[in-house]
Amino acid sequence: MAHLLRGKQAGIANDLSAGLTSDLFALDDLARFGVNSQVSTLAYDPVQALLAVGTRESKFGPGQISIYGRGRVQVTLPSHARGASIRTLQFSADKLVCLDSKHNVAVYSLDTKRLLASYSPPGVVTVLCTDPTLDYALLGMQSGDVLAYDLDREVLTPFKIPNLWLDMDPRSRVAPVVSLQFHPRDVGTLLIGYAQGAVTYSFKLAKVMKYYSYEIPRGAPGGDGLPTQASAVRKPRLTQAVWHPTGTFMMTGYEDSSIVFWDVNKDGRMLVARTRTDIDVATPGTAPSIAASAGGSVGVKEPIFKLSWCANGQDPDDTGVLIAGGASTQTPTKGLCFLELGRTPVYATSSWDVLTNHFRDPKRQRILPTPPGAEVVDFCLIPRTSPHFAGAHDPIAVLALLSSGELLTLSFPSGMPITPTNQLHPSLTFVTPFMKKIEVASVDRERWLGMTETRAQGPAMLKGGVESPLRVRRSERRSIVQTSHADATIRLWDIGHGDEIENDKVLQVDVARAVGRFDNLDISGTSLAGATGELAVGLRSGELVVFRWGRNRNAGREPPTSKPNMPGQLTNVMERTEPSLTEGLIPLTLLDQQNGPVTALKMSDVGFVAAGFEGGRVVVIDLRGPAIIYNASVTDFKRSEKGGSLRRRGSSGVSKSEWATQMDFSVMTLEHEDWSSILLHVGTNLGNVATFKIVPDQSGRYSVQYVGSVHLDSKISHLFPIHADNGRSAHATPNALASLRTGAKTNGVLIAVTPVGVHVFRPASSKGSHKSFDGYFCDTAGMVRFLDQGYALLTLNGDGSARAYSLPALREIASIPLGNTLDVRRFSDARITPSGHIIGFTGPSELALLSVFGTGQPLPRSLDKLFNPEALIPPRPTISTVQWVTGTQYITPSDLDLLIGGPGRPPSKRMVAQAKADEVQRLTAGRAGASSSANASQQDEGYWAYMQRQVQERTERLGLVGDSMNNLEESSSNWLEDVNKFVGKQKRSAATGLIKARFGL
């Protein structure tokens, strides 16, 4: 009876939901996009070209590790500890090593994408250090000890370096390790940074080589430069210690913003103590900076958060230092500081003054700019190919992590901003900068395949991984999400349906450049036309901007100065296009209405765009001109049957402000008419739904006529025009517009959804039927269809559920709980697509893609491949000839493997795999007759015999190393004596040759 009654009242004779039952509604969790919580750390592997991102634990989710590659490659690793934030991530060959806030060490396999091992050491781990050529991870402890964890055997080794600083200063009760770094060319030397100072440690000698202690004497300004502290001796706390790319020098950073350069090869003297702006800060009598001397108005300086000593790709002696931190807390724009040192002087022939001046006076100093008020707390360099030199070899870009958790991508060393569009995974664009709002449009597949923008971009950063094949559903319209960001940037991309995405590229729209300013920009809404690809953007400052696909006439160069925006009129903004964009969404026109924020926006598929403003104005623009064809206030709307205003008065007699909240274009037949027309429906915050007719006039343009309205129970949140006969959408499309020429009539109705109910009626003023929501409010609604079995109205409600209602009876078909999947507080920001997919927020920067027409499947595990076994790690750099001559005891990674693991440790899994590969290659060559008789005996050797021989050889090598350690003094003296004899002999030969040449012999 309810079906017949509501259908008759609404003008719908058929059951549009026939065939839909509750069994068809089950939730499938398809995908996640974005970052589940605040970003805490980054790691990049140039060999595999992968980026790992770790997050903090928060109320929105646990600490999580995600790895991103090219295109849509994304893998979220399983969590290893509940309630822990990710502190440090480091790639090591085919593994990813993680240190979390609960001091657990987790080892993941890039090949299997699974957790291999998790270790909780007896104490607090402060630092994690790995090397891509080693199977060990060094753990710096709060106690000052350094432990070694075997990544291959997944156990803690007996190897241990005790707290070495206690030998230097026994009075130090606590000397935690704050920094660890292997020598860039000699893996047998380790730089250990304690809170009180730094030491260099030799694995072969098993002792400290040098101590480095920074002390600011009386009368020196120090890093903070405060005159009030100049009368005392200070020892600032060390934050990091890093090697020079050649290992000749060392650099330390401190909490007072001091940066100190040290000599390593000779006596370990301090060369220069400086800050980002001042030099000789540890020299008494040095005048403080101008800003600090002005009464300390600059405030306290930040500590040195991170240092990186970068090496040039062609010449590692050409170096520079990248600094995060060290700026004044009152500086509005801090940025990253890059000291371009240039080519390092030849150490053997340079005086101390030359070396000191090299670090005192950099060749150039750059500030890599960051947004005002942003504080860079960490960064991740993007090297071209090599993972060595602590990941600072020939970097092309830098990912800066701000204190807010946002990411900033900058070119290196110029510091120019790099757009993350099509450089990073779309999920990472959610925090570059933060995403604030989303909209979803259903776009024709053919239209979207043609929307591939051409933009000038540098070399790709993420090139690793292979996407897994997905099911093909090419016949569907694509769900294109539009994400609005804090910098007034909009990105458009295909979020998919859990299927294959044919065009995975991201489009970018720069609204700030189109508006003509870069401040006070907040996007209030977007609307994308599915048939034409035109985009309308509304701002809270009152501007409306329209973008259309086209080519940039000024590509590659800055456009000429455009005319200022004209209030109340359309401004041509085609010249305000990004110079880097050659083809894409180009700004077309701008309307600065100056009537409050844009509250409603709709871009039609037939060349019209409508916008409502908080001041009450409603504007309709015909893009064929473009020209404004309607501009009026809601107070001017008159009821056709009563002649009254749409504005309602409360019981107190005080009028309430009214503005548009929802708009939509349709093609249907109005009540009491025998033909169809282009209609515009406008819903307001006071519950009124006004209908306008768009008709051609004698001038060749279109005009807008108000035809009537109806008052409903509450604010209008959604409008859906549909065919009353079959339930299909009655939106204004090019085909529907063309059918008007033949006199086709569309029997249509309008579905209006409010927070407290749903109404189905025939425009313009018919009451129709309605249903009230009992016990909950409706936050979001959408029309969905399951295959060919009918349509339903799907709502997301404040009680945390999704409900499906039949049409026209408005009978509840099914209820699905969503409170455990989506953030109920952001249901109003969620969107529902016609295919039955829900795109909703799980946190501030993460979206979930769900399907209500599923089978109850949980979130699937990513099948994307990450590890490429053919990508080989380049050999580790070795020490220079000068270091060889001066007697440096060089240790290879294999030697260090023996020193730490001992003779009883079998070969690692990587060595076993290599041995198998070598044996297969050898047998293959034997079958082909390519082997020689010299190695015939080795060909007959079995695999396990080969492995036993390898173990024996490794033991012999260890014995040689042990012999060298036991007889170090004798061996070194004999070696140096031989070198001296050789040099003397060469000198005598040269002198004899010169004499013979002089006498003609």
Secondary structure in CASP SS format (residue, H / E / C, confidence):
PFRMAT SS
TARGET T0000
AUTHOR 0000-0000-0000
METHOD secondary structure of the structure
MODEL  1
M C 1.00
A H 1.00
H H 1.00
L H 1.00
L H 1.00
R H 1.00
G H 1.00
K H 1.00
Q H 1.00
A H 1.00
G C 1.00
I C 1.00
A C 1.00
N C 1.00
D C 1.00
L C 1.00
S C 1.00
A C 1.00
G C 1.00
L C 1.00
T C 1.00
S H 1.00
D H 1.00
L H 1.00
F C 1.00
A E 1.00
L C 1.00
D E 1.00
D E 1.00
L E 1.00
A E 1.00
R E 1.00
F E 1.00
G E 1.00
V C 1.00
N C 1.00
S C 1.00
Q C 1.00
V E 1.00
S E 1.00
T E 1.00
L E 1.00
A E 1.00
Y E 1.00
D E 1.00
P C 1.00
V C 1.00
Q C 1.00
A C 1.00
L E 1.00
L E 1.00
A E 1.00
V E 1.00
G E 1.00
T E 1.00
R C 1.00
E C 1.00
S E 1.00
K C 1.00
F C 1.00
G E 1.00
P C 1.00
G C 1.00
Q C 1.00
I E 1.00
S E 1.00
I E 1.00
Y E 1.00
G C 1.00
R C 1.00
G C 1.00
R C 1.00
V C 1.00
Q E 1.00
V E 1.00
T E 1.00
L E 1.00
P C 1.00
S C 1.00
H C 1.00
A C 1.00
R C 1.00
G C 1.00
A C 1.00
S C 1.00
I E 1.00
R E 1.00
T E 1.00
L E 1.00
Q E 1.00
F E 1.00
S E 1.00
A C 1.00
D C 1.00
K E 1.00
L E 1.00
V E 1.00
C E 1.00
L E 1.00
D E 1.00
S C 1.00
K C 1.00
H C 1.00
N C 1.00
V E 1.00
A E 1.00
V E 1.00
Y E 1.00
S E 1.00
L C 1.00
D C 1.00
T C 1.00
K C 1.00
R C 1.00
L E 1.00
L E 1.00
A E 1.00
S E 1.00
Y E 1.00
S C 1.00
P C 1.00
P C 1.00
G C 1.00
V C 1.00
V E 1.00
T E 1.00
V E 1.00
L E 1.00
C E 1.00
T E 1.00
D C 1.00
P C 1.00
T C 1.00
L C 1.00
D C 1.00
Y E 1.00
A E 1.00
L E 1.00
L E 1.00
G E 1.00
M E 1.00
Q C 1.00
S C 1.00
G C 1.00
D C 1.00
V E 1.00
L E 1.00
A E 1.00
Y E 1.00
D E 1.00
L C 1.00
D C 1.00
R C 1.00
E C 1.00
V E 1.00
L E 1.00
T E 1.00
P E 1.00
F E 1.00
K E 1.00
I E 1.00
P C 1.00
N C 1.00
L C 1.00
W H 1.00
L H 1.00
D H 1.00
M H 1.00
D C 1.00
P C 1.00
R C 1.00
S C 1.00
R C 1.00
V C 1.00
A C 1.00
P C 1.00
V E 1.00
V E 1.00
S E 1.00
L E 1.00
Q E 1.00
F E 1.00
H C 1.00
P C 1.00
R C 1.00
D C 1.00
V C 1.00
G C 1.00
T E 1.00
L E 1.00
L E 1.00
I E 1.00
G E 1.00
Y E 1.00
A C 1.00
Q C 1.00
G C 1.00
A E 1.00
V E 1.00
T E 1.00
Y E 1.00
S E 1.00
F C 1.00
K C 1.00
L C 1.00
A C 1.00
K E 1.00
V E 1.00
M E 1.00
K E 1.00
Y E 1.00
Y E 1.00
S C 1.00
Y C 1.00
E C 1.00
I E 1.00
P C 1.00
R C 1.00
G C 1.00
A C 1.00
P C 1.00
G C 1.00
G C 1.00
D C 1.00
G C 1.00
L C 1.00
P H 1.00
T H 1.00
Q H 1.00
A C 1.00
S C 1.00
A C 1.00
V C 1.00
R E 1.00
K C 1.00
P C 1.00
R C 1.00
L E 1.00
T E 1.00
Q E 1.00
A E 1.00
V E 1.00
W E 1.00
H C 1.00
P C 1.00
T C 1.00
G C 1.00
T C 1.00
F E 1.00
M E 1.00
M E 1.00
T E 1.00
G E 1.00
Y E 1.00
E C 1.00
D C 1.00
S C 1.00
S C 1.00
I E 1.00
V E 1.00
F E 1.00
W E 1.00
D E 1.00
V C 1.00
N C 1.00
K C 1.00
D C 1.00
G C 1.00
R C 1.00
M E 1.00
L E 1.00
V E 1.00
A E 1.00
R E 1.00
T C 1.00
R C 1.00
T C 1.00
D C 1.00
I E 1.00
D C 1.00
V C 1.00
A C 1.00
T C 1.00
P C 1.00
G C 1.00
T C 1.00
A C 1.00
P C 1.00
S C 1.00
I H 1.00
A H 1.00
A H 1.00
S H 1.00
A C 1.00
G C 1.00
G C 1.00
S C 1.00
V C 1.00
G C 1.00
V C 1.00
K E 1.00
E C 1.00
P C 1.00
I E 1.00
F E 1.00
K E 1.00
L E 1.00
S E 1.00
W E 1.00
C E 1.00
A E 1.00
N C 1.00
G C 1.00
Q C 1.00
D C 1.00
P C 1.00
D C 1.00
D E 1.00
T E 1.00
G E 1.00
V E 1.00
L E 1.00
I E 1.00
A E 1.00
G E 1.00
G C 1.00
A C 1.00
S E 1.00
T C 1.00
Q C 1.00
T C 1.00
P C 1.00
T C 1.00
K C 1.00
G C 1.00
L E 1.00
C E 1.00
F E 1.00
L E 1.00
E E 1.00
L E 1.00
G E 1.00
R E 1.00
T C 1.00
P C 1.00
V C 1.00
Y H 1.00
A H 1.00
T H 1.00
S C 1.00
S C 1.00
W H 1.00
D H 1.00
V H 1.00
L H 1.00
T H 1.00
N H 1.00
H H 1.00
F H 1.00
R H 1.00
D C 1.00
P C 1.00
K C 1.00
R E 1.00
Q E 1.00
R E 1.00
I E 1.00
L E 1.00
P C 1.00
T C 1.00
P C 1.00
P C 1.00
G C 1.00
A C 1.00
E C 1.00
V E 1.00
V E 1.00
D E 1.00
F E 1.00
C E 1.00
L E 1.00
I E 1.00
P E 1.00
R C 1.00
T C 1.00
S C 1.00
P C 1.00
H H 1.00
F H 1.00
A H 1.00
G H 1.00
A C 1.00
H E 1.00
D C 1.00
P E 1.00
I E 1.00
A E 1.00
V E 1.00
L E 1.00
A E 1.00
L E 1.00
L E 1.00
S C 1.00
S C 1.00
G C 1.00
E C 1.00
L E 1.00
L E 1.00
T E 1.00
L E 1.00
S E 1.00
F C 1.00
P C 1.00
S C 1.00
G C 1.00
M C 1.00
P E 1.00
I C 1.00
T C 1.00
P C 1.00
T C 1.00
N C 1.00
Q C 1.00
L C 1.00
H C 1.00
P C 1.00
S C 1.00
L H 1.00
T H 1.00
F H 1.00
V E 1.00
T C 1.00
P C 1.00
F E 1.00
M E 1.00
K E 1.00
K E 1.00
I E 1.00
E E 1.00
V E 1.00
A E 1.00
S E 1.00
V E 1.00
D C 1.00
R H 1.00
E H 1.00
R H 1.00
W H 1.00
L H 1.00
G C 1.00
M C 1.00
T C 1.00
E C 1.00
T E 1.00
R E 1.00
A C 1.00
Q C 1.00
G C 1.00
P C 1.00
A C 1.00
M C 1.00
L C 1.00
K C 1.00
G C 1.00
G C 1.00
V E 1.00
E C 1.00
S C 1.00
P C 1.00
L C 1.00
R C 1.00
V C 1.00
R C 1.00
R C 1.00
S C 1.00
E C 1.00
R C 1.00
R E 1.00
S E 1.00
I E 1.00
V E 1.00
Q E 1.00
T E 1.00
S E 1.00
H E 1.00
A C 1.00
D C 1.00
A C 1.00
T E 1.00
I E 1.00
R E 1.00
L E 1.00
W E 1.00
D E 1.00
I C 1.00
G C 1.00
H C 1.00
G C 1.00
D C 1.00
E C 1.00
I C 1.00
E C 1.00
N C 1.00
D C 1.00
K C 1.00
V C 1.00
L E 1.00
Q E 1.00
V E 1.00
D E 1.00
V H 1.00
A H 1.00
R H 1.00
A H 1.00
V H 1.00
G C 1.00
R C 1.00
F C 1.00
D C 1.00
N C 1.00
L C 1.00
D C 1.00
I E 1.00
S E 1.00
G E 1.00
T E 1.00
S E 1.00
L E 1.00
A C 1.00
G C 1.00
A C 1.00
T C 1.00
G C 1.00
E C 1.00
L E 1.00
A E 1.00
V E 1.00
G E 1.00
L E 1.00
R C 1.00
S C 1.00
G C 1.00
E E 1.00
L E 1.00
V E 1.00
V E 1.00
F E 1.00
R E 1.00
W E 1.00
G E 1.00
R E 1.00
N C 1.00
R C 1.00
N C 1.00
A C 1.00
G C 1.00
R C 1.00
E C 1.00
P C 1.00
P C 1.00
T C 1.00
S C 1.00
K C 1.00
P C 1.00
N C 1.00
M C 1.00
P E 1.00
G C 1.00
Q C 1.00
L E 1.00
T E 1.00
N E 1.00
V C 1.00
M C 1.00
E C 1.00
R C 1.00
T C 1.00
E C 1.00
P C 1.00
S C 1.00
L E 1.00
T E 1.00
E E 1.00
G E 1.00
L E 1.00
I E 1.00
P E 1.00
L E 1.00
T E 1.00
L E 1.00
L E 1.00
D E 1.00
Q C 1.00
Q C 1.00
N C 1.00
G C 1.00
P C 1.00
V E 1.00
T E 1.00
A E 1.00
L E 1.00
K E 1.00
M E 1.00
S C 1.00
D C 1.00
V C 1.00
G C 1.00
F E 1.00
V E 1.00
A E 1.00
A E 1.00
G E 1.00
F E 1.00
E C 1.00
G C 1.00
G C 1.00
R E 1.00
V E 1.00
V E 1.00
V E 1.00
I E 1.00
D E 1.00
L C 1.00
R C 1.00
G C 1.00
P C 1.00
A E 1.00
I E 1.00
I E 1.00
Y E 1.00
N E 1.00
A E 1.00
S E 1.00
V H 1.00
T H 1.00
D H 1.00
F C 1.00
K E 1.00
R C 1.00
S C 1.00
E C 1.00
K C 1.00
G C 1.00
G C 1.00
S E 1.00
L C 1.00
R C 1.00
R C 1.00
R E 1.00
G C 1.00
S C 1.00
S C 1.00
G C 1.00
V C 1.00
S E 1.00
K C 1.00
S C 1.00
E C 1.00
W C 1.00
A E 1.00
T E 1.00
Q E 1.00
M E 1.00
D E 1.00
F E 1.00
S E 1.00
V E 1.00
M E 1.00
T E 1.00
L C 1.00
E C 1.00
H C 1.00
E C 1.00
D C 1.00
W C 1.00
S E 1.00
S E 1.00
I E 1.00
L E 1.00
L E 1.00
H E 1.00
V E 1.00
G E 1.00
T E 1.00
N C 1.00
L C 1.00
G C 1.00
N E 1.00
V E 1.00
A E 1.00
T E 1.00
F E 1.00
K E 1.00
I E 1.00
V E 1.00
P E 1.00
D C 1.00
Q C 1.00
S C 1.00
G C 1.00
R C 1.00
Y E 1.00
S E 1.00
V E 1.00
Q E 1.00
Y E 1.00
V E 1.00
G E 1.00
S E 1.00
V E 1.00
H E 1.00
L C 1.00
D C 1.00
S C 1.00
K C 1.00
I C 1.00
S C 1.00
H E 1.00
L E 1.00
F E 1.00
P E 1.00
I E 1.00
H E 1.00
A C 1.00
D C 1.00
N C 1.00
G C 1.00
R C 1.00
S E 1.00
A C 1.00
H E 1.00
A C 1.00
T C 1.00
P H 1.00
N H 1.00
A H 1.00
L H 1.00
A H 1.00
S H 1.00
L H 1.00
R H 1.00
T H 1.00
G C 1.00
A C 1.00
K C 1.00
T C 1.00
N C 1.00
G E 1.00
V E 1.00
L E 1.00
I E 1.00
A E 1.00
V E 1.00
T E 1.00
P C 1.00
V C 1.00
G E 1.00
V E 1.00
H E 1.00
V E 1.00
F E 1.00
R C 1.00
P C 1.00
A C 1.00
S C 1.00
S C 1.00
K C 1.00
G C 1.00
S E 1.00
H E 1.00
K E 1.00
S E 1.00
F C 1.00
D C 1.00
G C 1.00
Y C 1.00
F C 1.00
C E 1.00
D E 1.00
T E 1.00
A E 1.00
G E 1.00
M E 1.00
V E 1.00
R E 1.00
F C 1.00
L C 1.00
D C 1.00
Q C 1.00
G C 1.00
Y E 1.00
A E 1.00
L E 1.00
L E 1.00
T E 1.00
L E 1.00
N E 1.00
G C 1.00
D C 1.00
G C 1.00
S E 1.00
A E 1.00
R E 1.00
A E 1.00
Y E 1.00
S C 1.00
L C 1.00
P C 1.00
A C 1.00
L C 1.00
R C 1.00
E E 1.00
I E 1.00
A E 1.00
S E 1.00
I E 1.00
P E 1.00
L C 1.00
G C 1.00
N C 1.00
T C 1.00
L C 1.00
D C 1.00
V H 1.00
R H 1.00
R H 1.00
F H 1.00
S H 1.00
D H 1.00
A C 1.00
R E 1.00
I E 1.00
T C 1.00
P C 1.00
S C 1.00
G C 1.00
H E 1.00
I E 1.00
I E 1.00
G E 1.00
F E 1.00
T E 1.00
G E 1.00
P C 1.00
S C 1.00
E E 1.00
L E 1.00
A E 1.00
L E 1.00
L E 1.00
S E 1.00
V C 1.00
F E 1.00
G C 1.00
T C 1.00
G C 1.00
Q C 1.00
P C 1.00
L C 1.00
P C 1.00
R C 1.00
S C 1.00
L C 1.00
D C 1.00
K E 1.00
L C 1.00
F C 1.00
N C 1.00
P C 1.00
E C 1.00
A C 1.00
L C 1.00
I C 1.00
P C 1.00
P C 1.00
R C 1.00
P C 1.00
T C 1.00
I C 1.00
S C 1.00
T H 1.00
V H 1.00
Q H 1.00
W H 1.00
V H 1.00
T C 1.00
G C 1.00
T C 1.00
Q C 1.00
Y C 1.00
I C 1.00
T C 1.00
P H 1.00
S H 1.00
D H 1.00
L H 1.00
D H 1.00
L H 1.00
L H 1.00
I H 1.00
G H 1.00
G C 1.00
P C 1.00
G C 1.00
R C 1.00
P C 1.00
P C 1.00
S C 1.00
K H 1.00
R H 1.00
M H 1.00
V H 1.00
A H 1.00
Q H 1.00
A H 1.00
K H 1.00
A H 1.00
D H 1.00
E H 1.00
V H 1.00
Q H 1.00
R H 1.00
L H 1.00
T H 1.00
A H 1.00
G H 1.00
R H 1.00
A C 1.00
G C 1.00
A C 1.00
S C 1.00
S C 1.00
S H 1.00
A H 1.00
N H 1.00
A H 1.00
S H 1.00
Q H 1.00
Q H 1.00
D C 1.00
E C 1.00
G C 1.00
Y H 1.00
W H 1.00
A H 1.00
Y H 1.00
M H 1.00
Q H 1.00
R H 1.00
Q H 1.00
V H 1.00
Q H 1.00
E H 1.00
R H 1.00
T H 1.00
E H 1.00
R H 1.00
L H 1.00
G H 1.00
L H 1.00
V H 1.00
G H 1.00
D H 1.00
S H 1.00
M H 1.00
N H 1.00
N C 1.00
L H 1.00
E H 1.00
E H 1.00
S H 1.00
S H 1.00
S H 1.00
N H 1.00
W H 1.00
L H 1.00
E H 1.00
D H 1.00
V H 1.00
N H 1.00
K H 1.00
F H 1.00
V H 1.00
G H 1.00
K H 1.00
Q H 1.00
K H 1.00
R H 1.00
S H 1.00
A H 1.00
A H 1.00
T H 1.00
G H 1.00
L H 1.00
I H 1.00
K H 1.00
A H 1.00
R H 1.00
F C 1.00
G C 1.00
L C 1.00
END
